[in-house]
Amino acid sequence: MGIIIAAVALSCSFLTALVLWLFLRHKDTPIIRPNNGDLTFILLTALMLCFLLQTVFSLIFSVAISSILAKTILVILSFKGTKSGSRVRKWVGRKITYAIVLTGSLVQTVLCSVWLSTSPPFPDLDMKSLSKEMVLQCNEGPTAMFYGVLNFMGFLALVSFTVAFLARKLPDSFNEAKLITFSMLVFCSVWLSFVPTYLSTKGKYMVAVEIFSILASVLGYWVSSFSQNVISLC
């Protein structure tokens, strides 16, 4: 199981790095420039790190969700701002996208910092799951902080889903709403299933459930992002 999970993580990380390299190589072309290149680079880098650095998954994944949210909001503002006399014209630009990404990342960083400073995870012995063995595991401390971090990611996913729904009628050439909606549904389905499964699992299998949930949710974002980026290059 460990070998399969590691192979999937490394393969997806390599493919993400390949798409990122293609975008960087063609960053000055007319295809990449109008595709919100900076946000695409941030998103692909965050997804690549999510597959490799699962210990800081919540922080990096919040960057990925914030990037998708910023891209969708930028597309909406761009089309709304093209109307004569529109007040949203002044909001269109890089400042608002960077502000969204930084805000989402900063809030998650504060939550993780409070968690680690007040009650950091510690190694613990599980002597109840198995009758003849002791399992050395990571005790994550108070569940309130753990679910607080998870709920903030869910909040970002819900906002992204709502914004993508509002953008569903925009022209398909510039609209990623369907792909974003798909990735949000995958994320919500995975983590809604994760909570009861995680609570009912004991011992070493808790780690497998957690890693599987992380990979499944990242793969949902990866499929949507990969599809859109490859379509843009083609």
Backbone as CSV, one residue per row, in Angstrom:
resi,resn,N_x,N_y,N_z,CA_x,CA_y,CA_z,C_x,C_y,C_z
1,MET,0.830,-1.209,0.000,0.000,0.000,0.000,0.863,1.257,0.000
2,GLY,1.912,1.244,0.830,2.809,2.396,0.878,3.505,2.648,-0.442
3,ILE,3.921,1.563,-1.113,4.602,1.698,-2.407,3.655,2.269,-3.461
4,ILE,2.403,1.799,-3.470,1.430,2.285,-4.448,1.131,3.770,-4.239
5,ILE,0.922,4.163,-2.977,0.635,5.564,-2.671,1.811,6.460,-3.062
6,ALA,3.041,5.998,-2.750,4.226,6.784,-3.101,4.388,6.890,-4.612
7,ALA,4.094,5.810,-5.337,4.225,5.824,-6.794,3.218,6.792,-7.423
8,VAL,1.982,6.777,-6.921,0.964,7.699,-7.438,1.368,9.146,-7.174
9,ALA,1.846,9.423,-5.958,2.238,10.787,-5.606,3.393,11.276,-6.479
10,LEU,4.400,10.431,-6.668,5.557,10.830,-7.469,5.186,11.009,-8.944
11,SER,4.338,10.118,-9.473,3.936,10.213,-10.882,3.153,11.500,-11.146
12,CYS,2.192,11.796,-10.284,1.389,13.011,-10.471,2.236,14.265,-10.278
13,SER,3.166,14.213,-9.341,4.056,15.358,-9.143,4.930,15.588,-10.368
14,PHE,5.397,14.511,-10.980,6.229,14.631,-12.184,5.432,15.216,-13.341
15,LEU,4.190,14.751,-13.529,3.361,15.283,-14.613,3.029,16.755,-14.394
16,THR,2.783,17.108,-13.132,2.514,18.518,-12.823,3.741,19.378,-13.109
17,ALA,4.910,18.871,-12.741,6.149,19.597,-13.021,6.371,19.739,-14.527
18,LEU,5.972,18.731,-15.292,6.118,18.795,-16.751,5.234,19.887,-17.342
19,VAL,3.970,19.954,-16.891,3.068,21.009,-17.375,3.587,22.385,-16.966
20,LEU,4.087,22.493,-15.735,4.657,23.762,-15.268,5.845,24.171,-16.124
21,TRP,6.686,23.216,-16.493,7.846,23.506,-17.338,7.396,23.994,-18.724
22,LEU,6.348,23.364,-19.262,5.833,23.792,-20.567,5.301,25.218,-20.508
23,PHE,4.600,25.544,-19.421,4.086,26.903,-19.285,5.218,27.912,-19.118
24,LEU,6.218,27.567,-18.348,7.354,28.479,-18.166,8.118,28.666,-19.473
25,ARG,8.220,27.622,-20.251,8.944,27.707,-21.518,8.216,28.605,-22.513
26,HIS,6.870,28.612,-22.448,6.080,29.385,-23.405,5.374,30.562,-22.732
27,LYS,5.942,31.058,-21.642,5.270,32.101,-20.866,5.105,33.420,-21.612
28,ASP,5.934,33.670,-22.620,5.855,34.927,-23.360,5.007,34.822,-24.621
29,THR,4.358,33.691,-24.823,3.535,33.515,-26.019,2.146,34.103,-25.800
30,PRO,1.425,34.437,-26.878,0.066,34.991,-26.747,-0.931,34.014,-26.119
31,ILE,-0.580,32.725,-26.067,-1.487,31.741,-25.480,-1.420,31.782,-23.962
32,ILE,-0.220,31.938,-23.413,-0.026,31.877,-21.966,-0.364,33.208,-21.303
33,ARG,-0.012,34.309,-21.925,-0.210,35.626,-21.304,-1.651,35.891,-20.884
34,PRO,-2.648,35.652,-21.748,-4.026,35.925,-21.325,-4.617,34.857,-20.403
35,ASN,-3.864,33.804,-20.096,-4.377,32.708,-19.282,-3.992,32.872,-17.811
36,ASN,-3.799,34.110,-17.376,-3.431,34.377,-15.979,-2.197,33.572,-15.586
37,GLY,-1.105,33.817,-16.309,0.092,33.012,-16.152,0.623,32.932,-14.740
38,ASP,0.658,34.056,-14.015,1.205,34.050,-12.660,0.405,33.135,-11.743
39,LEU,-0.929,33.226,-11.822,-1.764,32.364,-10.987,-1.618,30.903,-11.388
40,THR,-1.448,30.651,-12.674,-1.261,29.274,-13.137,0.031,28.700,-12.595
41,PHE,1.095,29.499,-12.591,2.370,29.036,-12.039,2.239,28.724,-10.548
42,ILE,1.555,29.602,-9.819,1.360,29.383,-8.375,0.538,28.119,-8.138
43,LEU,-0.531,27.946,-8.921,-1.404,26.793,-8.749,-0.667,25.488,-9.025
44,LEU,0.062,25.435,-10.142,0.780,24.209,-10.492,1.877,23.889,-9.482
45,THR,2.572,24.917,-9.012,3.611,24.689,-7.995,2.997,24.158,-6.706
46,ALA,1.855,24.728,-6.299,1.198,24.269,-5.073,0.729,22.824,-5.205
47,LEU,0.156,22.475,-6.354,-0.300,21.101,-6.555,0.866,20.129,-6.574
48,MET,1.964,20.524,-7.187,3.148,19.662,-7.225,3.668,19.399,-5.809
49,LEU,3.685,20.444,-4.971,4.163,20.286,-3.599,3.171,19.497,-2.749
50,CYS,1.878,19.589,-3.050,0.876,18.831,-2.290,1.116,17.331,-2.392
51,PHE,1.583,16.883,-3.565,1.856,15.459,-3.735,3.095,15.021,-2.961
52,LEU,4.018,15.933,-2.715,5.297,15.572,-2.110,5.388,15.923,-0.631
53,LEU,4.849,17.077,-0.233,4.987,17.566,1.138,3.652,17.453,1.859
54,GLN,3.262,16.247,2.205,1.938,16.045,2.791,1.866,16.488,4.246
55,THR,3.009,16.722,4.881,2.988,17.197,6.268,2.494,18.633,6.366
56,VAL,2.634,19.410,5.305,2.127,20.798,5.289,1.027,20.928,4.240
57,PHE,0.256,19.860,4.097,-0.767,19.802,3.045,-1.776,20.927,3.178
58,SER,-2.276,21.169,4.395,-3.350,22.152,4.577,-2.926,23.538,4.110
59,LEU,-1.687,23.912,4.389,-1.199,25.238,4.002,-1.030,25.346,2.486
60,ILE,-0.382,24.353,1.886,-0.130,24.403,0.450,-1.429,24.266,-0.335
61,PHE,-2.333,23.403,0.147,-3.597,23.213,-0.564,-4.462,24.467,-0.493
62,SER,-4.348,25.221,0.599,-5.070,26.484,0.695,-4.569,27.471,-0.357
63,VAL,-3.276,27.427,-0.653,-2.729,28.265,-1.724,-3.340,27.867,-3.072
64,ALA,-3.478,26.543,-3.294,-4.053,26.062,-4.555,-5.515,26.492,-4.688
65,ILE,-6.306,26.316,-3.617,-7.719,26.711,-3.685,-7.847,28.214,-3.882
66,SER,-7.022,28.988,-3.173,-7.075,30.444,-3.313,-6.705,30.877,-4.724
67,SER,-5.767,30.170,-5.351,-5.369,30.497,-6.722,-6.515,30.251,-7.696
68,ILE,-7.215,29.114,-7.512,-8.357,28.827,-8.374,-9.464,29.858,-8.168
69,LEU,-9.704,30.208,-6.913,-10.714,31.226,-6.617,-10.345,32.559,-7.252
70,ALA,-9.078,32.940,-7.163,-8.629,34.206,-7.738,-8.769,34.204,-9.259
71,LYS,-8.440,33.070,-9.903,-8.571,32.999,-11.358,-10.020,33.159,-11.789
72,THR,-10.937,32.516,-11.067,-12.350,32.603,-11.425,-12.889,34.012,-11.220
73,ILE,-12.541,34.626,-10.100,-13.000,35.991,-9.828,-12.433,36.955,-10.872
74,LEU,-11.183,36.756,-11.272,-10.580,37.631,-12.280,-11.318,37.529,-13.611
75,VAL,-11.720,36.303,-13.989,-12.463,36.134,-15.239,-13.809,36.856,-15.166
76,ILE,-14.509,36.712,-14.027,-15.808,37.378,-13.863,-15.650,38.892,-13.927
77,LEU,-14.666,39.420,-13.207,-14.456,40.861,-13.206,-14.045,41.373,-14.582
78,SER,-13.301,40.556,-15.311,-12.862,40.972,-16.645,-14.050,41.153,-17.578
79,PHE,-15.013,40.237,-17.518,-16.181,40.339,-18.392,-17.154,41.398,-17.901
80,LYS,-17.306,41.513,-16.570,-18.190,42.551,-16.040,-17.608,43.937,-16.281
81,GLY,-16.271,44.011,-16.269,-15.621,45.306,-16.429,-15.584,45.812,-17.851
82,THR,-15.950,44.960,-18.807,-15.926,45.396,-20.202,-17.149,46.229,-20.556
83,LYS,-18.158,46.213,-19.704,-19.352,47.008,-19.983,-19.072,48.487,-19.774
84,SER,-19.705,49.310,-20.574,-19.491,50.753,-20.486,-19.976,51.287,-19.139
85,GLY,-19.126,52.050,-18.466,-19.488,52.649,-17.197,-19.479,51.697,-16.017
86,SER,-18.911,50.502,-16.181,-18.908,49.528,-15.101,-17.960,49.967,-13.986
87,ARG,-18.398,49.802,-12.738,-17.583,50.195,-11.592,-16.532,49.151,-11.223
88,VAL,-16.686,47.937,-11.762,-15.743,46.880,-11.392,-14.471,46.921,-12.251
89,ARG,-14.441,47.858,-13.224,-13.271,47.925,-14.092,-11.988,48.186,-13.298
90,LYS,-12.111,49.028,-12.253,-10.920,49.370,-11.479,-10.398,48.211,-10.649
91,TRP,-11.240,47.159,-10.436,-10.815,46.015,-9.638,-10.091,44.963,-10.463
92,VAL,-10.188,45.062,-11.787,-9.561,44.063,-12.645,-8.056,44.297,-12.668
93,GLY,-7.297,43.288,-12.343,-5.848,43.414,-12.346,-5.209,42.410,-11.414
94,ARG,-3.895,42.493,-11.311,-3.165,41.523,-10.517,-3.310,41.746,-9.020
95,LYS,-3.594,42.981,-8.619,-3.641,43.271,-7.183,-4.697,42.446,-6.468
96,ILE,-5.895,42.362,-7.065,-6.965,41.633,-6.395,-6.674,40.130,-6.352
97,THR,-6.050,39.597,-7.409,-5.736,38.168,-7.407,-4.679,37.841,-6.362
98,TYR,-3.643,38.683,-6.281,-2.614,38.459,-5.266,-3.196,38.602,-3.865
99,ALA,-4.130,39.549,-3.691,-4.738,39.754,-2.376,-5.538,38.522,-1.948
100,ILE,-6.248,37.910,-2.897,-7.030,36.712,-2.575,-6.122,35.557,-2.180
101,VAL,-5.068,35.336,-2.948,-4.144,34.243,-2.644,-3.446,34.470,-1.307
102,LEU,-2.995,35.689,-1.074,-2.296,35.986,0.181,-3.235,35.885,1.385
103,THR,-4.477,36.351,1.219,-5.419,36.289,2.330,-5.736,34.851,2.717
104,GLY,-6.056,34.023,1.717,-6.344,32.621,1.997,-5.167,31.903,2.627
105,SER,-3.975,32.169,2.118,-2.776,31.529,2.662,-2.463,32.036,4.064
106,LEU,-2.653,33.343,4.286,-2.323,33.927,5.585,-3.241,33.402,6.684
107,VAL,-4.534,33.305,6.394,-5.473,32.801,7.403,-5.130,31.365,7.778
108,GLN,-4.838,30.541,6.786,-4.483,29.153,7.085,-3.161,29.075,7.842
109,THR,-2.224,29.965,7.509,-0.948,30.000,8.229,-1.151,30.358,9.694
110,VAL,-2.035,31.304,9.960,-2.328,31.689,11.346,-2.938,30.520,12.107
111,LEU,-3.903,29.825,11.477,-4.538,28.681,12.131,-3.521,27.592,12.446
112,CYS,-2.650,27.283,11.471,-1.634,26.246,11.694,-0.623,26.686,12.754
113,SER,-0.273,27.972,12.771,0.691,28.480,13.757,0.122,28.389,15.171
114,VAL,-1.152,28.746,15.317,-1.797,28.639,16.631,-1.851,27.186,17.077
115,TRP,-2.168,26.305,16.141,-2.239,24.873,16.458,-0.881,24.359,16.933
116,LEU,0.167,24.676,16.182,1.496,24.156,16.517,2.092,24.800,17.761
117,SER,1.708,26.042,18.038,2.267,26.730,19.200,1.552,26.359,20.502
118,THR,0.269,26.052,20.424,-0.487,25.746,21.646,-0.481,24.248,21.975
119,SER,-0.698,23.422,20.975,-0.756,21.976,21.229,-0.254,21.217,20.001
120,PRO,1.057,21.175,19.806,1.611,20.508,18.624,1.423,18.997,18.698
121,PRO,1.390,18.323,17.537,1.312,16.856,17.518,2.529,16.244,18.206
122,PHE,2.354,15.048,18.750,3.440,14.375,19.459,3.333,12.876,19.241
123,PRO,4.461,12.147,19.309,4.427,10.690,19.148,3.712,10.035,20.315
124,ASP,2.907,9.038,19.996,2.099,8.385,21.019,2.041,6.888,20.739
125,LEU,1.826,6.097,21.786,1.721,4.646,21.661,0.263,4.224,21.754
126,ASP,-0.177,3.480,20.718,-1.526,2.927,20.707,-1.443,1.466,21.143
127,MET,-1.925,1.178,22.340,-1.855,-0.186,22.891,-3.218,-0.857,22.927
128,LYS,-4.222,-0.266,22.244,-5.573,-0.810,22.294,-6.024,-1.414,20.970
129,SER,-5.489,-0.929,19.853,-5.964,-1.388,18.548,-5.614,-2.850,18.286
130,LEU,-4.396,-3.250,18.653,-3.928,-4.617,18.429,-3.664,-5.284,19.771
131,SER,-3.986,-6.570,19.858,-3.871,-7.270,21.139,-2.433,-7.587,21.514
132,LYS,-1.565,-7.835,20.531,-0.204,-8.273,20.822,0.858,-7.286,20.345
133,GLU,0.456,-6.142,19.845,1.424,-5.179,19.316,1.086,-3.772,19.787
134,MET,2.128,-2.942,19.865,1.951,-1.516,20.143,2.245,-0.735,18.870
135,VAL,1.408,0.200,18.551,1.550,0.989,17.326,2.036,2.389,17.695
136,LEU,3.191,2.768,17.166,3.708,4.125,17.366,3.051,5.037,16.343
137,GLN,2.317,6.029,16.802,1.562,6.888,15.904,1.709,8.350,16.306
138,CYS,1.243,9.215,15.411,1.288,10.653,15.656,-0.036,11.089,16.265
139,ASN,0.020,11.588,17.468,-1.168,12.133,18.121,-1.304,13.596,17.719
140,GLU,-2.382,13.931,17.038,-2.547,15.268,16.462,-3.036,16.297,17.463
141,GLY,-3.195,15.900,18.713,-3.620,16.853,19.734,-5.122,17.088,19.684
142,PRO,-5.578,18.248,20.164,-7.015,18.544,20.193,-7.636,18.487,18.799
143,THR,-8.754,17.798,18.689,-9.419,17.661,17.395,-10.013,18.982,16.908
144,ALA,-10.237,19.936,17.825,-10.833,21.217,17.432,-9.941,21.945,16.432
145,MET,-8.632,21.962,16.679,-7.714,22.648,15.769,-7.606,21.911,14.440
146,PHE,-7.586,20.581,14.502,-7.503,19.789,13.278,-8.703,20.059,12.372
147,TYR,-9.897,20.027,12.955,-11.095,20.262,12.162,-11.272,21.745,11.820
148,GLY,-10.672,22.633,12.611,-10.690,24.041,12.264,-9.926,24.309,10.972
149,VAL,-8.742,23.698,10.847,-7.951,23.816,9.618,-8.699,23.201,8.442
150,LEU,-9.318,22.037,8.681,-10.061,21.363,7.619,-11.293,22.168,7.202
151,ASN,-11.971,22.767,8.172,-13.157,23.556,7.864,-12.825,24.803,7.054
152,PHE,-11.649,25.401,7.300,-11.272,26.577,6.512,-11.041,26.196,5.055
153,MET,-10.417,25.030,4.816,-10.263,24.567,3.439,-11.626,24.310,2.815
154,GLY,-12.552,23.764,3.608,-13.900,23.553,3.104,-14.601,24.861,2.781
155,PHE,-14.350,25.898,3.599,-14.922,27.214,3.334,-14.402,27.786,2.019
156,LEU,-13.092,27.683,1.787,-12.523,28.157,0.522,-13.101,27.382,-0.661
157,ALA,-13.263,26.058,-0.483,-13.834,25.241,-1.554,-15.273,25.642,-1.843
158,LEU,-16.039,25.939,-0.785,-17.436,26.354,-0.972,-17.527,27.687,-1.696
159,VAL,-16.667,28.637,-1.335,-16.650,29.937,-2.016,-16.259,29.758,-3.482
160,SER,-15.261,28.910,-3.749,-14.834,28.656,-5.126,-15.960,28.025,-5.936
161,PHE,-16.684,27.089,-5.309,-17.819,26.450,-5.984,-18.898,27.479,-6.322
162,THR,-19.186,28.372,-5.378,-20.217,29.388,-5.594,-19.825,30.337,-6.717
163,VAL,-18.581,30.787,-6.702,-18.108,31.702,-7.741,-18.104,31.018,-9.105
164,ALA,-17.693,29.738,-9.133,-17.705,28.992,-10.401,-19.120,28.833,-10.930
165,PHE,-20.085,28.661,-10.041,-21.484,28.558,-10.456,-21.968,29.870,-11.076
166,LEU,-21.539,30.990,-10.507,-21.919,32.288,-11.048,-21.288,32.542,-12.410
167,ALA,-20.162,31.885,-12.666,-19.443,32.107,-13.931,-19.806,31.092,-14.999
168,ARG,-20.839,30.304,-14.769,-21.147,29.198,-15.677,-21.613,29.665,-17.057
169,LYS,-22.114,30.900,-17.168,-22.664,31.379,-18.440,-21.666,32.195,-19.252
170,LEU,-20.455,32.324,-18.750,-19.438,33.062,-19.503,-18.963,32.224,-20.681
171,PRO,-18.338,32.851,-21.693,-17.855,32.092,-22.859,-16.921,30.961,-22.456
172,ASP,-17.088,29.792,-23.085,-16.309,28.609,-22.723,-14.820,28.782,-22.946
173,SER,-14.422,29.648,-23.898,-12.995,29.795,-24.174,-12.228,30.354,-22.992
174,PHE,-12.899,31.147,-22.147,-12.225,31.773,-21.023,-12.752,31.261,-19.675
175,ASN,-13.645,30.273,-19.732,-14.348,29.873,-18.520,-13.893,28.497,-18.062
176,GLU,-13.468,28.398,-16.814,-13.063,27.132,-16.225,-14.078,26.663,-15.190
177,ALA,-15.298,27.199,-15.251,-16.281,26.936,-14.203,-16.625,25.455,-14.094
178,LYS,-16.776,24.777,-15.225,-17.138,23.361,-15.174,-16.038,22.542,-14.511
179,LEU,-14.794,22.817,-14.850,-13.678,22.080,-14.254,-13.544,22.397,-12.773
180,ILE,-13.740,23.662,-12.413,-13.653,24.046,-11.005,-14.783,23.401,-10.210
181,THR,-15.986,23.382,-10.785,-17.114,22.742,-10.111,-16.831,21.265,-9.876
182,PHE,-16.249,20.612,-10.869,-15.892,19.198,-10.723,-14.894,18.994,-9.586
183,SER,-13.858,19.818,-9.551,-12.838,19.670,-8.511,-13.407,19.963,-7.126
184,MET,-14.324,20.942,-7.029,-14.945,21.241,-5.735,-15.816,20.087,-5.249
185,LEU,-16.558,19.464,-6.175,-17.394,18.329,-5.802,-16.541,17.152,-5.340
186,VAL,-15.417,16.928,-6.016,-14.504,15.860,-5.595,-13.972,16.147,-4.205
187,PHE,-13.539,17.399,-3.978,-12.989,17.771,-2.674,-14.015,17.557,-1.559
188,CYS,-15.228,18.063,-1.757,-16.262,17.945,-0.722,-16.642,16.491,-0.479
189,SER,-16.752,15.704,-1.559,-17.112,14.296,-1.404,-16.038,13.533,-0.641
190,VAL,-14.785,13.810,-0.971,-13.684,13.100,-0.313,-13.642,13.399,1.176
191,TRP,-13.724,14.677,1.533,-13.551,15.024,2.943,-14.808,14.791,3.768
192,LEU,-15.985,14.788,3.153,-17.194,14.383,3.879,-17.155,12.891,4.181
193,SER,-16.566,12.128,3.264,-16.396,10.692,3.515,-15.245,10.431,4.469
194,PHE,-14.263,11.332,4.474,-13.082,11.132,5.296,-13.398,11.163,6.789
195,VAL,-14.233,12.101,7.210,-14.477,12.291,8.648,-15.018,11.028,9.317
196,PRO,-16.134,10.427,8.839,-16.594,9.205,9.511,-15.635,8.028,9.351
197,THR,-14.978,7.945,8.181,-14.036,6.846,7.970,-12.839,6.975,8.895
198,TYR,-12.332,8.195,9.041,-11.165,8.433,9.892,-11.485,8.148,11.358
199,LEU,-12.673,8.544,11.786,-13.058,8.344,13.180,-13.302,6.873,13.511
200,SER,-13.657,6.093,12.511,-13.925,4.678,12.743,-12.716,3.789,12.492
201,THR,-11.601,4.376,12.076,-10.387,3.606,11.789,-9.427,3.702,12.966
202,LYS,-8.728,2.625,13.234,-7.789,2.584,14.344,-6.403,2.162,13.868
203,GLY,-5.392,2.545,14.671,-4.030,2.088,14.422,-3.399,2.686,13.182
204,LYS,-2.565,1.853,12.544,-1.772,2.330,11.411,-2.625,2.661,10.196
205,TYR,-3.852,2.131,10.127,-4.696,2.387,8.968,-5.234,3.815,8.948
206,MET,-5.168,4.509,10.077,-5.579,5.918,10.106,-4.697,6.757,9.197
207,VAL,-3.404,6.431,9.171,-2.471,7.163,8.310,-2.802,6.918,6.841
208,ALA,-3.123,5.653,6.504,-3.457,5.321,5.120,-4.722,6.055,4.674
209,VAL,-5.725,6.126,5.553,-6.968,6.834,5.229,-6.694,8.311,5.005
210,GLU,-5.872,8.907,5.858,-5.560,10.330,5.733,-4.808,10.633,4.445
211,ILE,-3.804,9.807,4.128,-3.020,10.031,2.910,-3.874,9.803,1.666
212,PHE,-4.724,8.778,1.704,-5.606,8.527,0.563,-6.537,9.704,0.329
213,SER,-7.071,10.289,1.400,-7.963,11.445,1.261,-7.215,12.642,0.684
214,ILE,-5.984,12.838,1.129,-5.177,13.943,0.610,-4.928,13.769,-0.890
215,LEU,-4.498,12.558,-1.287,-4.208,12.311,-2.700,-5.465,12.430,-3.563
216,ALA,-6.603,11.923,-3.055,-7.836,11.976,-3.839,-8.287,13.416,-4.055
217,SER,-8.214,14.244,-3.002,-8.639,15.633,-3.148,-7.693,16.419,-4.055
218,VAL,-6.391,16.164,-3.931,-5.431,16.848,-4.804,-5.611,16.392,-6.251
219,LEU,-5.906,15.109,-6.452,-6.115,14.608,-7.810,-7.327,15.259,-8.467
220,GLY,-8.357,15.555,-7.660,-9.508,16.259,-8.225,-9.118,17.614,-8.782
221,TYR,-8.319,18.355,-8.024,-7.821,19.647,-8.503,-6.847,19.452,-9.658
222,TRP,-6.035,18.428,-9.543,-5.011,18.185,-10.560,-5.643,17.895,-11.916
223,VAL,-6.706,17.078,-11.932,-7.356,16.730,-13.199,-7.933,17.975,-13.864
224,SER,-8.622,18.809,-13.064,-9.216,20.022,-13.639,-8.149,20.997,-14.115
225,SER,-7.124,21.192,-13.289,-6.055,22.122,-13.658,-5.254,21.608,-14.840
226,PHE,-4.927,20.306,-14.824,-4.155,19.711,-15.907,-4.913,19.804,-17.228
227,SER,-6.222,19.499,-17.190,-7.025,19.534,-18.405,-7.068,20.943,-18.997
228,GLN,-7.326,21.929,-18.132,-7.423,23.299,-18.613,-6.097,23.804,-19.170
229,ASN,-4.998,23.459,-18.489,-3.693,23.940,-18.937,-3.264,23.290,-20.248
230,VAL,-3.548,21.985,-20.393,-3.194,21.312,-21.630,-4.045,21.853,-22.780
231,ILE,-5.346,22.080,-22.519,-6.223,22.660,-23.542,-5.716,24.031,-23.979
232,SER,-5.228,24.814,-22.998,-4.720,26.148,-23.328,-3.488,26.039,-24.221
233,LEU,-2.605,25.085,-23.930,-1.402,24.932,-24.728,-1.730,24.440,-26.133
234,CYS,-2.759,23.575,-26.225,-3.122,23.041,-27.547,-3.842,24.082,-28.402
